[in-house]
Amino acid sequence: MILIFLATAALFAEGATSAPPAAPPPASGRGLSGVTVTGAQAKHRALDPKEIVCHREPVMGSLFPKEVCARREEFADRQRTDQAETRRTQALGQLEVLNKADTR
């Protein structure tokens, strides 16, 4: 048993000291590409607010999403309205909790 352990340890020790094989040189005409990666991001083109885009939205109570198409500016306006309504509703809920705490 000890002999097997020592033999295995010797094999692993020998493998750890040997250097990994060197990579073969690239074949002629098949070198690395000329692409240089930098940290700079490409400039994004401005999105046209008048462009019509479509996406799928989940429908409450249904397993199937609904495809909605509208202009980008309409989606942005709807998102601003929804966020404002959510903030207003959450603020009212917090006021109700505070008012209940004051009456106790």
TORDRENNU-435986 format. One record per residue (C-alpha): x, y, z. Coordinates in steps of 0.2 Angstrom, whole numbers, plus 5000, padded with zeros to 4 digits. Each point is the difference from the previous one (the first is absolute). Example, Ala and Ser with C-alpha at 12.3 -4.5 7.8 and 13.67 -1.06 7.14 Angstrom:
# residues 2
506249785039500650174997
***
This chain:
# residues 104
500050005000501450125005500949954984498650054989499850165009501950044998500049954982498550124996500850145010501649984990499050004983499150165005501650085006500949964984498650074989499950165010501850044997500049974981499750154989498450004989500449974982500250164990498750054988500449964982500350154989498650064989499949934982500550124987498550114995499049955015500750125013499050105013498850124993500450194999498650045013500650105015498950005015499950165010499050065014499150144990498249964996499350034983498950154998498249955000498950074987498650115006498349905000498750084989498550055012498849994985500549824996498749875003500649855011499149855006500249895015499149885010499150045017499449885013498150005002499449985018498949845001500749934983501449884996500250094983500950164998499250144989501050084987500050195001500650124986500250195003501350144997501550005011499450175007498349935004500849855010501150135009498550115005499149845006501549955010500150175008498150005004500149835007501550045011499250165007498449915004501049865009500950135010498350095004499249845005501549945011500050175009498249995004500249835007501450065011499050155006498649885004501249895011500650165008498250065004499649835007501550005011499650185007498249955005500549865011
***
